[in-house]
Amino acid sequence: MLAIEGVSRRFGGKAAVSNVNLEIAPGAFIGVIGRSGAGKSTLLRMLNRLVDPSEGKIVFDGVDVTALRGQALRDWRARCAMIFQQFHLIGRLDVLTNVLMGRLNKVSTASAVLQLWSKEDKALALSALEQFDIASLAAQRADSLSGGQQQRVAIARALVQEPSIILADEPIASLDPRNTKVVMDALLRINKHFGITVICNLHSLDLARSYCDRLVGMAAGQVVFDDVPAALTAEAARELYGLEAGEVMDSETEANWAGQTSPAGAAA
């Protein structure tokens, strides 16, 4: 169980996240939604400890994550893998080596610097690439791949960390519709096949409703919606997004959601 207890984060006088309380069960697929600047990315970065909370604490299976330091913190970052919008691959290195970077916490510094990867690590990395139908690209430079392929490499890198949780911060923001589906299907496969908890920031409400089993809506740094996707009616979306509602919910979507006033009356 991942528990977020009264977590806030301030940058100067501005509260990016304010008093967030959430409990996330193992194996969940959580979509974090909300307008730009709502605090979604800051929340995920605090979970990974790339940003420290100003107040509150994060607890995973009884361990206070916010108190971790040194090797214990590095171990947590391996266990709570992060996928970014811009992939964060090393373009001049081949795909297989980029995936193997997810094993850095499992090998000695000397082995990592000299790229002395074990047969077991290489087999694990190739297996991860096969999961996403890109094993044939293992020897190619990462910067020669399309955006969708690079994001699948980044997901494979996260998978070889053998994480309990994967955090995906707008992983499809720069992708076309075809690659968007490929990447979202990959995250769903990880969630269902391996039982790994996925917490994903998403801009598209249609995708959030299609892939996630729970939606957490944020506005001005606070959680203002926390329910099953079917509970996110057109009215609830307009309240959550305000003037930006038109950007995330087109007229066809709004028509499809029209009349949904409760989960019982909504499509799953």
N, C-alpha and C positions, 0 to 999 in steps of 0.2 A: 504493500500500500504506500502510495506517495501522498503525503499530507503537506499542504501549504497553509501555514498558520499565521494569519495576521501580517502577511508580507507586504512591505512598502519599499519603494525606491525613489529617492529624491535626487535630482540633479540641480544643485543650487537651491533656489526657492521653489522649484517646480516639482510636483509629484508626478512621476511617470507611471507609477503603480501605487495604488493606495489601498491598504488593508484588505488584501485578497486572501480568502479562505476557501480552499478546495480540497477534496479528497478524491484521488484517482485510483481506481482498482486495477490490479494487474490485468494485462491483456486488453485494455480499453483502447478504442480509437477515438481520440478527442480532437474536435475541430475548434480552434480558437478564432473567433470572428470579431469584427469591429472595424470602424473607420480608421484611416491612417492617423497615427499618433495616439491611438487608444491605449497603448501600453503592451500590446501583444508580444512584440519582439523582446522588450525588456523583461517580461515575465519569463519567456523561454530562456533567455540568457542568465537569469538568476537561478533557474533550475539547474543549469549546467555549471553555475558558479563562474561564468565569464564576467558577470556583474554581481557584486555582493548586495544583498538587501540592506536597506537603511534600518529597517525594523522587521521583526518577526523571524520565523525560522521555517526551514524546509526539512521534513523528516521522511526518510525512506526506510521501511522495515525496521523502525525503531532507532535508526541512526540519524543524528542531527547533522544533516549535510552542510548546514551553514557554519558548523564548527570545524570542518575538515581542513587540514593543512598538509603540505608536503606530499609524500607518496600517497597518503589516504585520499587527498583531493585529486591527484592524477588518476587514481583507481576509479574514483567516482565519475570523472569525466569520460573514462573509457566505458563505464557501465551505463552512462547516460549520454549516448552519442548524439552529435549535433550535425544536422544537414542544413546548409545555407543556400540562399537564393543564388549566389554567384559561384557555387560549386567548390571553390577553394582547392582546386587541384594544382599540381605543379606541372605546368604545361610542357616543359622540356623533357619530363620523364615519361616513360611508357605507362600504359594503363595498369598493368599488373603491379608495378612498383607503387603507383599511387594507391592502389587498394591495400597493398602490404603496409602502407603507412598507418593503417588502422591497427596494426599489431605492435606499434612502437612501445606501448606500455607493457608488452609481454616479453620483450627481448632486452638484452643489455645495450647500453649506449654504443659500445664499440661495434656490435653486430649491426645496429641500425645505421651508423655512419658508414660502415664498409659495405652495407647492403648484403650481409651474410645471412640471408633468410634460410630457414630450415625447409626441408622438403614438405613437412607438415604445414607450415605457414603458407607456402606456395600453393599447396593443394587446396587449402581452405580459401585462399584468395581466388583461385580459378573456379572453385565451386560456387563462390558468391557471384562471380561474373556470369557463370552459366545460369544462375537463378534468373538473371535478367537478359538472357540471350545476347550477351556481348563478349563471351569468352574468346571469340574469333578476333577481337580487337586488342587482346592482351599485350601484343608487342608494339602497338601503335603509340605515337606520342599523344598525350592527353589533349594537347591544343589542336590536334587535327580532327577531333571529334565534333559532332553537332552538339548543340546545347542539351538536347534530350539525352544523348549518349553520355555526355559529361555528368549529367545529374544522376544517371543510373550508376556510373562509376562511383560517384560520391556516396550513393546509397550502399553499394557493395562495400566500400571502405568502412562505412558505419557498421555494417553487418558483421564484418570480421573482428570488430571490437568485442563481439559476443555480449551485446548490451542487454540490459533489462528494459531500457526505455530508449526510444528514438525521438528526438526533438527535431521537427522540420520547420524552419522559419521561411515561409513563403517559397516553398521549393519549386513552384511552377510559375512564378511571376513573370519570368522571361521566356516562357516556352509557348509554342504554337499549340492549337487544340489537340493535334495528334500526339505530340510528345507529352502534353499535359496528361492525357489518359494513360499513356505508358507509365509515366512516373507515379501517378496516383494508384494505378493497378499494382505497381511494384511495392509501394508502401502498404497497401491492403494485403498483399500476399505475405509480406513479412509479419504483419499483425496477426493474420489468421493461421498461417502455417507454423510460425515459430512462437506465437503467443507473446510477442514483444509489444509492450505498450507504445503506442504512437500518439504524440501530441503535436498537432500540425496547425500552424497559422495559415489561414486561407482567406483569399479575397472574394472568391466566387461562392455565393450562397448555394447555388445549384450543386456544385461539387461537394460542399460541406454536408449538404443534406443527403447526397448520394453515397458518400464514402464513410462518414463518421457515425458512430453510435451514440455520441453525446456532443452537444455544442455548448461552448462557453463563450458568451458574448461580453465584450469589454467596451466601456465608454469612459473617457476621461480617467483612465487608470483603474477603474473599478469594475467588478463583475456585476453586470446588470441582467444577464440571462444565463441560465444553466439548466438545460433540459434536453430531452430527446429531440432529434431533428424534426420530427413531425409537429412539435410544438412551436416551431418557428414559422408563424404565419406571416403573410404579407404585412399585416399591421405591426406585428412585433419587429419585423425587419426595418420598417420605416421608422419606428421609434428608436431602434438601435443605431441606424445609419444617418438619420436626419436627411440633410440635403444631398448626401452621397448615395442615398438608396437607389437612385436611378442608375448609378454606375455598377452596382452589384446585382441588380434585379431588373431585367428588361420587362417590357410590357407583356410578353408571352409568359414569362415566369410568374409575374404578378397575377395574370389571369388564371394560371394553373393553381395558384395558391389561394385564389379568391374564395371566400366563404369558410376558410379553415380557421376555426376559432378555438379548437382544442385538439390535443393529440388524437382523440377518438375519431375526429372528423378529418384527419389529415392522412395523406399517403405516406407510407414508410419510406 
